[in-house]
Amino acid sequence: MGIKKELGKKIKRIRVNRGYTQDKLSEMIDISQRALSSIESGENFVSAETFDKLINALEITSEELFATNYLKEPAEILKLLNQNIAKISDNSEKLEILYNLSNSLVRE
C-alpha cells in the first residue's frame, strides 16, 4: 500500500474514532468534502496547509499521523491481542488492567 493510501486510511480511522463525518471535518479544516474524500481514499495527497489543519482538528501530532506500525487489519489485531492475553493469563493484576482499559474504550 502506498503512502497516500496509508495516510488516507489513517485520517479516516481517526476521523471516525472522533465521531466526525466527512462533512464536519472538511468544514473544520476548510476544504470541500470531495477533497477530504479523495485524501482519505488515497487519490490525492494532503497539502502542507491542510496537513497542519488536520492534525489540529483531530488533536494529534504529526508523528501519530505518520506512524504506520499499527495499520493492521482487524483480524490481525485481534490475533495479536489474543496472543498478548494468553501471555498474561496467569497474572490477575495485568488482566484487570486490560479489562478496565477495554471497558473504558467501549464506553467512548
C-alpha positions as CSV (number, residue, x, y, z in Angstrom):
1,M,0.0,0.0,0.0
2,G,1.4,3.4,-1.0
3,I,1.9,6.4,1.4
4,K,-1.2,8.2,0.0
5,K,-3.5,5.3,0.7
6,E,-1.9,4.6,4.2
7,L,-2.2,8.2,5.2
8,G,-5.8,8.4,3.9
9,K,-6.8,5.3,5.7
10,K,-5.2,6.6,8.9
11,I,-7.0,10.0,8.6
12,K,-10.3,8.2,8.0
13,R,-9.8,5.9,11.0
14,I,-9.0,8.8,13.3
15,R,-11.9,10.9,11.9
16,V,-14.4,8.1,12.5
17,N,-13.0,7.4,16.0
18,R,-13.5,11.1,16.8
19,G,-17.1,10.8,15.6
20,Y,-16.7,13.3,12.8
21,T,-18.4,12.9,9.4
22,Q,-16.5,13.9,6.3
23,D,-18.7,17.0,6.1
24,K,-17.9,18.0,9.7
25,L,-14.1,17.5,9.4
26,S,-13.9,19.2,5.9
27,E,-15.8,22.2,7.4
28,M,-13.3,22.2,10.4
29,I,-10.3,22.3,8.1
30,D,-11.8,24.5,5.4
31,I,-11.7,22.1,2.4
32,S,-14.5,20.5,0.4
33,Q,-16.0,17.2,1.4
34,R,-14.9,15.9,-2.0
35,A,-11.3,16.9,-1.4
36,L,-11.3,15.2,2.0
37,S,-12.8,12.1,0.4
38,S,-10.1,12.0,-2.2
39,I,-7.4,12.3,0.5
40,E,-9.0,9.5,2.6
41,S,-9.2,7.3,-0.4
42,G,-5.6,7.9,-1.3
43,E,-6.4,9.5,-4.6
44,N,-4.8,12.8,-3.5
45,F,-2.1,13.8,-1.0
46,V,-2.8,16.3,1.7
47,S,-1.1,19.8,1.2
48,A,1.1,21.2,3.9
49,E,-1.5,23.7,4.9
50,T,-4.3,21.1,5.1
51,F,-2.0,18.7,7.0
52,D,-1.5,21.4,9.7
53,K,-5.2,21.9,9.9
54,L,-5.9,18.2,10.1
55,I,-3.5,17.5,13.0
56,N,-5.0,20.4,14.9
57,A,-8.6,19.4,14.2
58,L,-8.0,15.8,15.0
59,E,-5.9,16.7,18.1
60,I,-3.0,14.5,17.1
61,T,0.7,15.0,16.4
62,S,2.3,14.7,13.0
63,E,4.2,11.7,14.4
64,E,0.9,9.9,15.3
65,L,-0.5,10.6,11.9
66,F,2.5,9.2,10.0
67,A,3.1,6.2,12.4
68,T,2.2,3.2,10.3
69,N,3.2,0.5,12.7
70,Y,-0.4,-0.2,13.7
71,L,-2.2,-0.1,10.4
72,K,-3.1,-3.7,10.6
73,E,-6.4,-5.4,9.6
74,P,-8.8,-6.0,12.4
75,A,-8.4,-9.8,12.2
76,E,-4.6,-9.4,12.6
77,I,-5.1,-7.0,15.6
78,L,-7.4,-9.5,17.2
79,K,-5.0,-12.3,16.7
80,L,-2.2,-10.2,18.3
81,L,-4.4,-9.2,21.2
82,N,-5.3,-12.8,21.9
83,Q,-1.6,-13.7,21.9
84,N,-0.9,-10.9,24.4
85,I,-3.8,-12.0,26.6
86,A,-2.5,-15.6,26.6
87,K,0.9,-14.3,27.7
88,I,-0.6,-12.6,30.8
89,S,-3.4,-15.0,31.5
90,D,-1.8,-16.1,34.8
91,N,-1.3,-12.5,36.0
92,S,-4.6,-11.3,37.5
93,E,-3.3,-7.8,38.1
94,K,-2.4,-7.3,34.4
95,L,-5.7,-8.9,33.3
96,E,-7.6,-6.5,35.5
97,I,-5.7,-3.6,33.9
98,L,-6.5,-4.9,30.4
99,Y,-10.1,-5.4,31.4
100,N,-10.5,-1.9,32.7
101,L,-8.8,-0.4,29.7
102,S,-11.1,-2.3,27.3
103,N,-14.1,-1.2,29.3
104,S,-13.1,2.4,29.0
105,L,-12.7,2.1,25.2
106,V,-16.2,0.5,24.9
107,R,-17.8,3.4,26.8
108,E,-16.4,6.1,24.5
